[in-house]
Amino acid sequence: MRRAVEYNSASVASHTCTIEFLCSRLNHKTTPIQSFTTIKTILIFLLSLFTIHHSLFAQKDLKLWYNQPAQKWTDALPIGNGNLGAMIYGGINEEHLQFNESTLWTGKPRDYTRKGAYKYLQPIRDLLNQGKQKDAEALAGKEFMGMKDVDDSVYEIQKKDWIQKV
């Protein structure tokens, strides 16, 4: 089945001249450097046509629209700049954000070292090798992990208030 297509005579003549010129340049006896330059020119010309063609059709509005808030972490939208990040869960009356910057979820910068913790590293490893996961976790939490601040619970309440007010 053939379709009737109308062409502008000036457009056809222009394309025909361009194709004839390029073909004549390729069939003409030239040095390898001249051939490479011609091929490079043709490739740049075709690439520029391809780029212009696709850039005209790529100008669409980008929108994300959801009918309900995210229920789990894998459904939330990640945002960030490489240093500070968050997962946006969404919401109607209040926004649920989950931050990953340590000073936001731990209260404040502090020294997490525990004096003498190195003495408990080998016993923790031994418990893990024996398959006693719960005992190893209990010993690590009691003697090995960093000290917690007393005011962590107060900060948690303040953090929730702050997110609701924003």
VOPAGU-2260 file (C-alpha; in pm, 1 decimal, decimal comma):
REM VOPAGU-2260
SITE   aa  ch    i         X         Y         Z
SITE  MET   A    0       0,0       0,0       0,0
SITE  ARG   A    1     145,3     335,5    -101,4
SITE  ARG   A    2      84,1     660,5      76,8
SITE  ALA   A    3      83,6     993,7     -96,3
SITE  VAL   A    4     339,5    1225,7      58,5
SITE  GLU   A    5     383,2    1591,6     -30,4
SITE  TYR   A    6     733,5    1732,0     -35,7
SITE  ASN   A    7     842,8    2089,8     -52,5
SITE  SER   A    8    1054,9    2117,1    -368,5
SITE  ALA   A    9    1309,4    2345,4    -200,7
SITE  SER   A   10    1348,4    2099,9      88,1
SITE  VAL   A   11    1394,7    1802,5    -145,7
SITE  ALA   A   12    1647,4    1992,8    -355,9
SITE  SER   A   13    1839,8    2093,6     -44,5
SITE  HIS   A   14    1855,2    1738,0      90,2
SITE  THR   A   15    1944,4    1599,7    -253,1
SITE  CYS   A   16    2231,0    1847,5    -288,7
SITE  THR   A   17    2359,5    1763,1      58,2
SITE  ILE   A   18    2350,1    1388,5      -8,0
SITE  GLU   A   19    2513,0    1426,7    -352,4
SITE  PHE   A   20    2785,1    1646,1    -201,3
SITE  LEU   A   21    2857,7    1396,9      76,6
SITE  CYS   A   22    2860,1    1100,6    -163,0
SITE  SER   A   23    3086,6    1280,6    -409,0
SITE  ARG   A   24    3326,3    1359,4    -124,8
SITE  LEU   A   25    3339,6     993,2     -25,6
SITE  ASN   A   26    3391,7     866,8    -385,0
SITE  HIS   A   27    3655,5    1128,5    -465,0
SITE  LYS   A   28    4014,3    1011,7    -432,1
SITE  THR   A   29    4151,5    1168,9    -119,0
SITE  THR   A   30    4420,8    1107,8     135,0
SITE  PRO   A   31    4332,8     909,5     449,6
SITE  ILE   A   32    4338,8    1227,9     659,9
SITE  GLN   A   33    4095,2    1403,0     423,9
SITE  SER   A   34    3866,3    1096,5     428,8
SITE  PHE   A   35    3873,7    1091,0     808,0
SITE  THR   A   36    3789,7    1462,0     819,0
SITE  THR   A   37    3500,2    1408,0     577,7
SITE  ILE   A   38    3363,2    1115,4     777,6
SITE  LYS   A   39    3401,3    1315,8    1097,1
SITE  THR   A   40    3210,6    1605,9     939,6
SITE  ILE   A   41    2930,1    1374,1     828,0
SITE  LEU   A   42    2904,7    1217,1    1173,5
SITE  ILE   A   43    2893,7    1557,1    1343,6
SITE  PHE   A   44    2624,0    1670,0    1100,7
SITE  LEU   A   45    2411,7    1359,2    1163,7
SITE  LEU   A   46    2464,1    1381,4    1538,9
SITE  SER   A   47    2355,8    1745,3    1543,4
SITE  LEU   A   48    2039,8    1658,2    1346,8
SITE  PHE   A   49    1965,1    1374,6    1588,1
SITE  THR   A   50    2023,5    1599,4    1891,7
SITE  ILE   A   51    1803,2    1879,4    1760,0
SITE  HIS   A   52    1527,7    1635,0    1666,7
SITE  HIS   A   53    1521,3    1470,1    2009,9
SITE  SER   A   54    1555,3    1791,5    2208,1
SITE  LEU   A   55    1237,8    1924,1    2046,0
SITE  PHE   A   56    1037,8    1626,7    2171,7
SITE  ALA   A   57    1199,7    1607,8    2516,7
SITE  GLN   A   58    1045,8    1932,6    2642,7
SITE  LYS   A   59     772,9    1781,0    2859,4
SITE  ASP   A   60     674,3    1870,9    3215,5
SITE  LEU   A   61     797,1    1621,4    3472,2
SITE  LYS   A   62     540,2    1546,6    3740,7
SITE  LEU   A   63     509,4    1286,5    4012,5
SITE  TRP   A   64     158,9    1225,8    4139,7
SITE  TYR   A   65      53,1     973,2    4400,9
SITE  ASN   A   66    -293,4     900,3    4540,0
SITE  GLN   A   67    -173,6     788,4    4883,2
SITE  PRO   A   68     129,9     825,3    5111,7
SITE  ALA   A   69     405,6     564,6    5096,7
SITE  GLN   A   70     350,6     276,6    5337,5
SITE  LYS   A   71     703,6     134,1    5337,6
SITE  TRP   A   72    1056,2     265,1    5288,2
SITE  THR   A   73    1091,8     130,1    4933,5
SITE  ASP   A   74     784,6     329,0    4822,7
SITE  ALA   A   75     910,9     664,1    4957,1
SITE  LEU   A   76    1081,8     920,2    4732,3
SITE  PRO   A   77    1454,4     976,6    4797,8
SITE  ILE   A   78    1597,2    1328,5    4787,1
SITE  GLY   A   79    1938,9    1458,5    4882,7
SITE  ASN   A   80    2262,0    1620,8    4783,0
SITE  GLY   A   81    2515,5    1353,1    4879,5
SITE  ASN   A   82    2558,7    1485,5    5232,9
SITE  LEU   A   83    2206,6    1535,2    5364,7
SITE  GLY   A   84    1928,1    1312,5    5241,5
SITE  ALA   A   85    1572,2    1219,1    5321,3
SITE  MET   A   86    1297,1     981,4    5222,9
SITE  ILE   A   87     962,5    1152,0    5160,8
SITE  TYR   A   88     663,6     937,6    5252,2
SITE  GLY   A   89     399,5    1200,6    5189,0
SITE  GLY   A   90      84,5    1269,6    5381,0
SITE  ILE   A   91    -218,4    1496,8    5386,5
SITE  ASN   A   92    -227,1    1662,6    5728,8
SITE  GLU   A   93     139,9    1615,6    5806,7
SITE  GLU   A   94     444,7    1523,2    5603,9
SITE  HIS   A   95     648,1    1217,4    5701,3
SITE  LEU   A   96    1020,6    1262,9    5630,5
SITE  GLN   A   97    1301,7    1027,2    5724,8
SITE  PHE   A   98    1644,5    1193,1    5742,0
SITE  ASN   A   99    1979,9    1018,1    5709,5
SITE  GLU   A  100    2209,1    1286,4    5851,2
SITE  SER   A  101    2350,1    1166,1    6184,6
SITE  THR   A  102    2313,0    1494,4    6373,0
SITE  LEU   A  103    1940,8    1500,3    6293,2
SITE  TRP   A  104    1856,8    1156,6    6427,5
SITE  THR   A  105    2103,6    1128,1    6713,0
SITE  GLY   A  106    2053,0    1467,1    6868,8
SITE  LYS   A  107    2395,9    1622,5    6838,2
SITE  PRO   A  108    2754,2    1533,8    6750,0
SITE  ARG   A  109    2926,2    1353,3    7034,7
SITE  ASP   A  110    3209,2    1117,7    7116,1
SITE  TYR   A  111    3088,6     760,0    7069,3
SITE  THR   A  112    3398,5     592,0    7211,3
SITE  ARG   A  113    3376,3     381,2    7525,3
SITE  LYS   A  114    3688,9     342,1    7731,7
SITE  GLY   A  115    3803,8     -20,4    7755,4
SITE  ALA   A  116    3569,0    -142,1    7482,0
SITE  TYR   A  117    3856,5    -316,3    7303,1
SITE  LYS   A  118    3868,4    -575,0    7586,7
SITE  TYR   A  119    3525,5    -703,2    7482,8
SITE  LEU   A  120    3589,6    -736,1    7109,8
SITE  GLN   A  121    3730,2   -1090,9    7124,2
SITE  PRO   A  122    3459,2   -1225,1    7361,1
SITE  ILE   A  123    3194,0   -1079,2    7126,9
SITE  ARG   A  124    3360,9   -1248,3    6828,9
SITE  ASP   A  125    3377,5   -1578,4    7019,4
SITE  LEU   A  126    3005,4   -1560,0    7099,7
SITE  LEU   A  127    2926,3   -1490,8    6734,4
SITE  ASN   A  128    3142,6   -1784,8    6620,8
SITE  GLN   A  129    2956,0   -2008,5    6867,2
SITE  GLY   A  130    2624,7   -1897,5    6714,8
SITE  LYS   A  131    2513,4   -1703,7    7023,6
SITE  GLN   A  132    2385,8   -1394,2    6845,8
SITE  LYS   A  133    2162,2   -1264,8    7128,2
SITE  ASP   A  134    2439,2   -1299,0    7389,1
SITE  ALA   A  135    2686,4   -1121,0    7158,0
SITE  GLU   A  136    2438,0    -836,3    7101,1
SITE  ALA   A  137    2372,1    -801,4    7473,7
SITE  LEU   A  138    2744,1    -791,7    7558,3
SITE  ALA   A  139    2816,3    -545,5    7275,4
SITE  GLY   A  140    2530,1    -318,5    7383,8
SITE  LYS   A  141    2640,2    -323,1    7745,8
SITE  GLU   A  142    3019,6    -296,5    7713,3
SITE  PHE   A  143    3125,0    -221,7    7354,0
SITE  MET   A  144    2890,8      25,7    7182,8
SITE  GLY   A  145    2920,4     402,6    7228,3
SITE  MET   A  146    2764,8     581,9    7521,2
SITE  LYS   A  147    2418,2     731,6    7469,5
SITE  ASP   A  148    2320,3    1077,6    7583,5
SITE  VAL   A  149    2060,5    1106,9    7855,3
SITE  ASP   A  150    1858,6    1362,6    7656,0
SITE  ASP   A  151    1804,2    1144,3    7345,0
SITE  SER   A  152    1438,0    1084,5    7430,3
SITE  VAL   A  153    1377,3    1458,0    7473,1
SITE  TYR   A  154    1529,0    1522,9    7132,1
SITE  GLU   A  155    1302,3    1260,4    6971,5
SITE  ILE   A  156     994,1    1447,2    7096,1
SITE  GLN   A  157    1134,5    1780,8    6975,6
SITE  LYS   A  158    1214,0    1631,3    6634,5
SITE  LYS   A  159     854,3    1510,7    6588,1
SITE  ASP   A  160     721,0    1854,2    6688,1
SITE  TRP   A  161     955,5    2025,4    6444,7
SITE  ILE   A  162     850,0    1807,6    6152,2
SITE  GLN   A  163     480,8    1867,2    6225,8
SITE  LYS   A  164     531,1    2245,6    6239,1
SITE  VAL   A  165     726,9    2272,7    5916,1
